Amino acid sequence: MLKRLAFIALAAAACLSFTAAQAAESVCLSTYQIDRTKIVDDSTIIFYMHNGKAWKNTLPYKCSGLKYSNGFSYSTPTDTICSNLQTIKLIDRGTTCGLGAFTPFTPPASGPLSN
């Protein structure tokens, strides 16, 4: 029993340190500055901003059905959506998936990911 408790404590500590490391690298976007989003696949969403910039969010795990869903929603306690800290919910399935890291994205001049 003692070994089991030690394992649980060690696992919890690993999760907490992983979360702290992720939070330190967190990028937050102002929700009112988001113009639109483009779902690339079950692991990638592009957030296009009103100022012309774009951010790619790479989910830490595949979000099954994201690519072919009717979109997603999110709820935030503030007017920001932050990497590695928040979740999205698929509108037609109810599936909840965690957001990953936001990285700057330069859209190609033409093609499906262009502005």
The 8 nearest C-alpha neighbors of each residue, nearest first, counted from 0:
[[1, 3, 2, 4, 5, 6, 7, 8],
 [0, 2, 4, 3, 5, 6, 7, 8],
 [3, 1, 5, 0, 4, 6, 7, 8],
 [2, 4, 0, 6, 1, 5, 7, 8],
 [5, 3, 7, 1, 6, 2, 8, 0],
 [4, 6, 2, 8, 3, 7, 9, 1],
 [5, 7, 9, 3, 4, 8, 10, 2],
 [6, 8, 4, 10, 9, 5, 11, 3],
 [9, 7, 5, 11, 6, 10, 4, 12],
 [8, 10, 6, 12, 7, 11, 5, 13],
 [11, 9, 7, 13, 12, 8, 6, 14],
 [12, 10, 8, 14, 13, 9, 7, 15],
 [11, 13, 15, 9, 14, 10, 8, 16],
 [14, 12, 10, 16, 11, 15, 17, 9],
 [15, 13, 11, 17, 12, 16, 18, 10],
 [14, 16, 12, 18, 17, 13, 19, 11],
 [15, 17, 19, 13, 18, 14, 20, 12],
 [18, 16, 14, 20, 15, 19, 13, 21],
 [19, 17, 21, 15, 16, 20, 22, 14],
 [18, 20, 16, 22, 21, 17, 15, 23],
 [21, 19, 17, 23, 18, 22, 16, 24],
 [20, 22, 18, 24, 19, 23, 83, 17],
 [21, 23, 25, 19, 24, 20, 18, 83],
 [22, 24, 20, 21, 25, 19, 18, 26],
 [25, 23, 22, 21, 26, 20, 100, 82],
 [24, 26, 22, 82, 23, 81, 21, 27],
 [25, 27, 82, 81, 101, 24, 28, 100],
 [26, 28, 81, 80, 79, 82, 25, 29],
 [29, 27, 79, 80, 30, 81, 26, 32],
 [30, 28, 79, 32, 31, 78, 80, 27],
 [29, 31, 79, 32, 33, 78, 28, 80],
 [30, 32, 29, 33, 78, 34, 79, 28],
 [31, 33, 30, 29, 49, 48, 34, 28],
 [34, 32, 48, 30, 31, 35, 47, 49],
 [35, 33, 48, 49, 47, 32, 36, 46],
 [36, 34, 47, 33, 46, 37, 48, 45],
 [35, 37, 46, 45, 47, 38, 44, 34],
 [38, 36, 45, 44, 39, 46, 35, 112],
 [37, 39, 44, 40, 66, 43, 45, 36],
 [40, 38, 43, 44, 37, 66, 41, 45],
 [39, 41, 66, 43, 42, 38, 65, 44],
 [40, 42, 65, 62, 66, 61, 63, 43],
 [43, 41, 61, 58, 40, 57, 62, 60],
 [42, 44, 57, 39, 40, 56, 41, 58],
 [45, 43, 38, 56, 37, 39, 55, 46],
 [44, 46, 55, 37, 36, 54, 56, 47],
 [45, 47, 36, 54, 53, 35, 55, 48],
 [48, 46, 53, 35, 34, 36, 33, 52],
 [47, 49, 33, 34, 52, 50, 51, 32],
 [50, 48, 34, 51, 32, 33, 47, 52],
 [49, 51, 48, 52, 32, 47, 34, 53],
 [52, 50, 49, 48, 53, 47, 114, 34],
 [53, 51, 48, 50, 47, 54, 49, 104],
 [52, 54, 47, 104, 46, 48, 103, 105],
 [53, 55, 103, 104, 46, 102, 45, 101],
 [56, 54, 45, 102, 101, 104, 44, 103],
 [55, 57, 101, 44, 100, 43, 99, 58],
 [56, 58, 43, 99, 100, 42, 55, 59],
 [57, 59, 99, 98, 42, 60, 43, 56],
 [60, 58, 99, 57, 98, 61, 97, 42],
 [61, 59, 58, 62, 42, 97, 96, 99],
 [62, 60, 42, 41, 63, 58, 59, 96],
 [61, 63, 41, 65, 96, 42, 64, 60],
 [62, 64, 65, 61, 41, 66, 94, 42],
 [63, 65, 67, 66, 68, 62, 41, 92],
 [64, 66, 41, 68, 67, 62, 63, 40],
 [67, 65, 40, 41, 64, 68, 38, 39],
 [68, 66, 65, 64, 69, 70, 40, 41],
 [67, 69, 65, 70, 66, 64, 91, 89],
 [68, 70, 91, 90, 67, 71, 89, 65],
 [71, 69, 68, 90, 89, 72, 65, 91],
 [72, 70, 89, 90, 88, 87, 73, 69],
 [73, 71, 88, 87, 90, 89, 74, 70],
 [74, 72, 87, 88, 86, 75, 71, 85],
 [73, 75, 76, 72, 87, 86, 85, 80],
 [74, 76, 77, 73, 80, 78, 79, 85],
 [75, 77, 74, 78, 79, 80, 85, 73],
 [78, 76, 75, 79, 80, 74, 30, 29],
 [77, 79, 30, 29, 75, 76, 80, 31],
 [80, 78, 29, 30, 28, 77, 27, 81],
 [81, 79, 28, 27, 30, 29, 75, 85],
 [82, 80, 27, 26, 84, 85, 25, 79],
 [81, 83, 100, 25, 99, 84, 26, 101],
 [82, 84, 99, 98, 100, 21, 85, 81],
 [85, 83, 82, 81, 98, 22, 86, 97],
 [86, 84, 98, 97, 83, 81, 82, 80],
 [85, 87, 97, 96, 98, 95, 73, 88],
 [86, 88, 73, 96, 72, 95, 71, 97],
 [87, 89, 95, 72, 71, 94, 93, 90],
 [90, 88, 71, 93, 94, 92, 91, 70],
 [89, 91, 71, 70, 92, 93, 88, 69],
 [90, 92, 89, 69, 93, 68, 70, 71],
 [93, 91, 94, 89, 90, 68, 64, 88],
 [92, 94, 89, 88, 90, 91, 95, 71],
 [93, 95, 89, 92, 88, 96, 90, 62],
 [94, 96, 88, 87, 93, 86, 89, 97],
 [97, 95, 86, 87, 62, 88, 94, 98],
 [98, 96, 86, 85, 87, 99, 58, 95],
 [97, 99, 58, 83, 86, 85, 82, 96],
 [100, 98, 58, 83, 59, 57, 82, 56],
 [99, 101, 82, 56, 57, 83, 102, 98],
 [102, 100, 56, 55, 82, 54, 26, 99],
 [101, 103, 55, 54, 104, 100, 56, 26],
 [104, 102, 54, 55, 53, 105, 101, 52],
 [105, 103, 54, 53, 55, 106, 102, 52],
 [104, 106, 107, 53, 103, 52, 54, 113],
 [107, 105, 113, 112, 104, 114, 108, 53],
 [106, 108, 113, 109, 105, 112, 110, 114],
 [109, 107, 113, 106, 110, 114, 112, 105],
 [110, 108, 113, 107, 111, 112, 114, 106],
 [109, 111, 113, 112, 107, 108, 114, 106],
 [110, 112, 113, 109, 114, 107, 39, 37],
 [113, 111, 110, 106, 107, 114, 109, 37],
 [114, 112, 106, 109, 107, 110, 111, 108],
 [113, 106, 112, 108, 107, 109, 47, 51]]
